[in-house]
Every structure is written in structure tokens, then in C-alpha cells.
Amino acid sequence: MTVDDSDEASWSQFWASGSLTAFYGQSDNYSPEFIAFWRDVLAEPVDRIIDLGCGNGALTWIVDEIVNQPEATTEICGIDLAAIEPFAALKKDRRDYPKVSFFGDTSITAMPFETDSVDIAVSQYGIEYSDIVSVLPELERVLKPEAKLAFIMHDEQSAILSSMGYTARGIEFLFQSGGYYDGLFRLDKIQNKKKNVKKLQADPEYRKTVRKLQQIKRSVEGFPPPLRDFLMQHIKGTNRLFAKGLPLKSQNRRHLIKKRRRLLEGTLTRYSELTQAALSRAQYENLIGQVEQEGFTLVQSGNFMHKIDSKTTTNMGWILVAER
Ligand SMILES: C[S@@+](CC[C@H](N)C(=O)[O-])C[C@H]1O[C@@H](n2cnc3c(N)ncnc32)[C@H](O)[C@@H]1O
């Protein structure tokens, strides 16, 4: 899969907003299962590790913590096509990460590393966003003869895909014609025309719009928890723009409503990219075949299953670990 210029701009904007992972608003890093997986993969000391499609470095920081404690000895380079600046976006001090560097505006199909200079290529929900077929020859060039690959990739059947799909449908609900956002713009217009709160509250159009918005809020309150919480947080943030009843400097408010809407549009764009990036079983098996053709032996493969409780596990994507 490949990203076009608008996708690239959308990712650049997303990472600049300071999110650590691609899951909207998440400020913590990935769960303990991910860390355990990477600890296992990165048990041997090496000179250089590269993180493909690193975003704000969710995996890069994990790798640094695993391999560069107590002494920083392994160089770790994150590469991403977006204009990333993880140190600035996450307010991290470079001096605390002496061996970590990032290459933004850089495609993993043409990397700034010498031939035979990389020990391990890792990726967490990154490599599948690019055209994997063109990445493999470039990986073949930069990797040392004895090297390792370790990827966690989206599976079109995973729990991540279904939960993001659910969120996308929730957002579309707010975007419906005559729905939440149309209501907000109408309310803004009505409030701008009124000079005092009493007249505003007596206005039938105002009352109708407020009733409609309350009805939408009640529907959202009835959604299941993670989606409800995500959308209610958004609705509460947007409602604050109307909190004072009649703030008439509302050119400003209109602009702020549009800005809030763009946040959700960004989530929809990332969902659409996610569905394009996610690998079917056939695509995953094809990738394994290509990796084996490059002389690698498969060490670990299949679904990345997380245990929810003693009876339930959930599929978090495909894993591929190979070495030669
Ligand atoms: C879902 S994000 C993954 C970020 C990160 N690995 C994480 O776990 O948070 C996918 C990333 O792949 C990047 N990407 C897409 N095509 C790329 C390419 N050809 N070269 C480098 N990065 C690419 C996007 O810009 C985006 O930041």
C-alpha cells in the first residue's frame, strides 16, 4: 500500500499534535504484551536498529529502553515519510537519548544508510503503510548479511480494525446531514443574531436546534463505553465553545467549530488508511514467501494474540520475525 501527499500531510499534522501512538489521543505507550514481544526479539546486543514507519517513535522509545540500559551502546534510527519531530512533539530531551535519531520526510524505500550497515529492522504498524514490495530490496541493501527482521503489522481481521471501524461509524453519525455539526453551525448563526440571552432563549429556531443537539448527545450516551467516552469527550469540548450563552465574537467560534471537526476528519482519514494498509492472510503469506526468498529463516509468525482474561484472547495483528 502507498500513501499519497494528502495522507503524508495528515500524518505530519497528527504527529505534530503530540500523540505518542496512532491511536487518537493516547499518551501512554503500547501495552505490556508489546514490550514483552520486543524484549524477546531484542535479546542480543547489536550496533544499529532501524524502526520503519516510526511516527512519534512509540516503538523507537521501547527499543531504546530495552537495548540501551544501563549503557547506551546501540544506535536506533526511526524513519518516517511524514515530517516528524518526535523530540519536539513529545517534549523529550535529546540528551536523555544519546543513541536515538529520527529521519522525517524519508521513505523507507530509499533510506539514508550505507549498504550492509543495519543489524535489525523493526516495525510496529508501520511497514505495511508503504509499498512493501519496494521496501524489501531496500532492506536487502541496508541490512548486514547476518540480520534480523521483526514486524507487528495490521491484520484486516484484527480487533484494532473492528474497533477503529466502530469509531469511524460513530464519527460519521456526528457528521450526518442535519446532525451534530450542522446543528452547531446553525446554533452559532442564531446566537450571533441575538443581542441578549432572554431573546435568544425565546427564539423557536434556537430552541429547536438545542433540542436536536440534546437528542444527539443522548444517543451518544447510549453507545458502548469506549466509543461513548471518545465521542462524549469531543462533544463536551465543543459544547464549551457555547458555554457563555452569547459570546458574539463568533467569527472566531465558527473557526473553532471547524477546527474541532477537522480533528475527527483526521481520525476518519487514518481509519481509511488503516483499512488499506491492513494485510489479508494471502498478502501476509506472500510477504513471508518474499522474505524467505531473501535468504531469511522464519523464527516467529502468525497472529499476535493478547490475553484479555482466562477465556478470551484478542487478535492484535500479524507478527513476522525472521533472521539469517
Ligand atoms: C500507523 S503509523 C505507525 C507509527 C508507529 N510505528 C507507531 O507505532 O505509533 C504509520 C506510519 O507509516 C508512515 N509511512 C507510510 N508510508 C511510509 C513510507 N513509504 N516510508 C516511511 N514511512 C511511511 C506514515 O507516515 C505513518 O507515520
The ligand as an SDF file (V2000), in Angstrom:
LIG
                    3D

 27 29  0  0  0  0  0  0  0  0999 V2000
    0.1740    3.7920   11.9180 C   0  0  0  0  0  0  0  0  0  0  0  0
    1.5570    4.8240   11.7490 S   0  0  0  0  0  0  0  0  0  0  0  0
    2.6860    3.9160   12.7520 C   0  0  0  0  0  0  0  0  0  0  0  0
    3.5180    4.6980   13.6770 C   0  0  0  0  0  0  0  0  0  0  0  0
    4.3240    3.9930   14.7300 C   0  0  0  0  0  0  0  0  0  0  0  0
    5.0550    2.8530   14.2620 N   0  0  0  0  0  0  0  0  0  0  0  0
    3.5240    3.6650   15.9720 C   0  0  0  0  0  0  0  0  0  0  0  0
    3.5070    2.5120   16.4100 O   0  0  0  0  0  0  0  0  0  0  0  0
    2.9220    4.5810   16.5520 O   0  0  0  0  0  0  0  0  0  0  0  0
    2.1490    4.5030   10.1140 C   0  0  0  0  0  0  0  0  0  0  0  0
    3.2840    5.4240    9.7010 C   0  0  0  0  0  0  0  0  0  0  0  0
    3.8500    4.9550    8.4680 O   0  0  0  0  0  0  0  0  0  0  0  0
    4.3350    6.0970    7.7790 C   0  0  0  0  0  0  0  0  0  0  0  0
    4.6380    5.7580    6.3670 N   0  0  0  0  0  0  0  0  0  0  0  0
    3.7750    5.4740    5.3670 C   0  0  0  0  0  0  0  0  0  0  0  0
    4.4490    5.2160    4.2150 N   0  0  0  0  0  0  0  0  0  0  0  0
    5.7710    5.3270    4.5040 C   0  0  0  0  0  0  0  0  0  0  0  0
    6.9770    5.1780    3.7400 C   0  0  0  0  0  0  0  0  0  0  0  0
    6.9650    4.8550    2.4410 N   0  0  0  0  0  0  0  0  0  0  0  0
    8.1600    5.3910    4.3660 N   0  0  0  0  0  0  0  0  0  0  0  0
    8.1960    5.7230    5.6900 C   0  0  0  0  0  0  0  0  0  0  0  0
    7.0950    5.8590    6.4620 N   0  0  0  0  0  0  0  0  0  0  0  0
    5.8990    5.6690    5.8870 C   0  0  0  0  0  0  0  0  0  0  0  0
    3.2270    7.1290    7.9770 C   0  0  0  0  0  0  0  0  0  0  0  0
    3.7030    8.4430    7.7380 O   0  0  0  0  0  0  0  0  0  0  0  0
    2.8440    6.8780    9.4420 C   0  0  0  0  0  0  0  0  0  0  0  0
    3.5500    7.7510   10.3140 O   0  0  0  0  0  0  0  0  0  0  0  0
  1  2  1  0
  2  3  1  0
  2 10  1  0
  3  4  1  0
  4  5  1  0
  5  6  1  0
  5  7  1  0
  7  8  2  0
  7  9  1  0
 10 11  1  0
 11 12  1  0
 11 26  1  0
 12 13  1  0
 13 14  1  0
 13 24  1  0
 14 15  1  0
 14 23  1  0
 15 16  2  0
 16 17  1  0
 17 18  1  0
 17 23  2  0
 18 19  1  0
 18 20  2  0
 20 21  1  0
 21 22  2  0
 22 23  1  0
 24 25  1  0
 24 26  1  0
 26 27  1  0
M  CHG  2   2   1   9  -1
M  END
$$$$
